[in-house]
Amino acid sequence: MQAAAPKLVVDPKNRMNDLPGRNWLQFQKSWFVYSASSINDFVQFFTKIEYPDGRRGTAYLWSLEKLAPALDDTSKERLLTDDRHAVFPLDYAFFDAVPAQAEPSGSFSIDALAKHIEEVAARLRNNMYFTVAIRNSRIDSQPPAAWHLSKILARHFLLKDEKIGCLETLESCVENAPVPGWQPDDSIIYFLNFRKEIRDEQPAVYPASAPGQLDKKSVEGDGFATGPFRESWFVHRPPRRSKDVILHPAKFPEDLIAKYIRTFTKEQEWVFDPMAGTGSSLIAALDCDRRACGIELNPDFVALANKRVEDTHTWKLVEGDSKSLASYDDLPEFYDYCITSPPYWDMLRMRGAETQKKRKDQGLQRWYSDDERDLGNIDDYESFIAELRDIYAVVAKRLRPGRYLTIIVKNVKKKGVIYPLAWDLTFALQDFLVFKGEQFWCQDDQRLAPFGYRYSWVSNTFHHYCLTFQKL
Ligand SMILES: C[S@@+](CC[C@H](N)C(=O)[O-])C[C@H]1O[C@@H](n2cnc3c(N)ncnc32)[C@H](O)[C@@H]1O
């Protein structure tokens, strides 16, 4: 059943659309439960029925024939087309690549898709948007499709926030036999949003280069293939944080981590976290009857973590720099699983972030430390990725062969530019780890903020990537 179309408001100050504030706010959430009628939300967010100069809003839908049955009357009031040779300039374009991806493997080409999109997007008015709906399927040794396409398109268009479309029923468009070992299910569609801007040159920061191929490495079955936690998206509401651990700016919830630990390890095996913070992953490991080891740079967090355990027999937490892992003799020679979350670049040092203001008002610590070895203090993005890569290279050396590593991270937004940290990190780790797929931790317990209201699309990023890799 289609949701009722929003009541439109003619507001001359609203340059983007005719949506009332409530609907604007809803669209700003970076993930949503997908249905065929979701197309209406995109058309109605990114176009006005009539612009101040009197023209009617025009949208290109690829392919209109397939999308038409789901369009409501409000969307149909836009001038819709899927003729790429039509003469009028466009206010919006939407490309549904999912059916093309479901064609027999070999007939879908990212390069051909990018060419088609570039051709149509050239007809967009300046500062107008387009969206591509695409799965991240990895066919043979191809790089993840959604990330790869983004990199190609971002050479000419400004990559804005992605929205993650979460499918309630499982569908797979990957025809290949499933790879051995663990992999997530396939119930996600990326909705990638771009803006056409006048540019003299390629963007200075991101992305200068297209990703390389992901190596096609074979992985032996390992007994975890039927592990229970394969959902590619899930909503998780962490319990309220206790008074102690709230001192840490970005702690993750033990009950979520426990699901991963149960999927990837057996009792008494070693779980490692090279950036342990308040020790959440290590506590989760103990709760699951595993042994826990880790490293944390900030002595205050180490003290906090140690305070949280009674029996330290199965617990080894070193205060130090995870880059020096090889020199810490206290740690086991090999561990069986690693789950961790790095600083999200230097985002905690960004002024103006809503949560940062609240923490300041409450007199709480806003960043991890002033230590120069702290990765959260590196301000150059490329150097940050390179440092992180080096740390994970050291970490991977002591991960038992065939075993897994999960990294929880977010794509970040700084001064209006998206830095796809999750994607770039994955490409950086492919020399020594095999990427097994992403899962999304979706948050629905945060308050939406009306960023960019009436003039621009800026989402509230309420999804974290949980990236899982395997060591060969
Ligand atoms: C996202 S937080 C981890 C939070 C942790 N998972 C928890 O639940 O408490 C990242 C942590 O990495 C630590 N860190 C940053 N650079 C480090 C380094 N070079 N070596 C070890 N730890 C580091 C920070 O002090 C911070 O506690």
The ligand as an ORCA input file, in Angstrom:
! r2SCAN-3c Opt
* xyz 0 1
  C      36.023      4.963     18.598
  S      37.022      4.879     19.996
  C      36.845      3.216     20.528
  C      35.741      3.049     21.477
  C      35.623      1.676     22.049
  N      35.211      0.727     21.034
  C      34.610      1.671     23.198
  O      33.534      1.129     23.037
  O      34.891      2.294     24.231
  C      38.660      4.904     19.393
  C      39.732      4.769     20.452
  O      41.011      4.682     19.800
  C      41.979      5.195     20.702
  N      43.206      5.442     19.918
  C      43.451      6.432     19.025
  N      44.689      6.279     18.493
  C      45.226      5.154     19.040
  C      46.466      4.471     18.874
  N      47.433      4.913     18.033
  N      46.677      3.329     19.589
  C      45.736      2.864     20.450
  N      44.538      3.482     20.655
  C      44.274      4.609     19.947
  C      41.277      6.412     21.281
  O      41.854      6.795     22.525
  C      39.828      5.918     21.431
  O      39.546      5.462     22.730
*
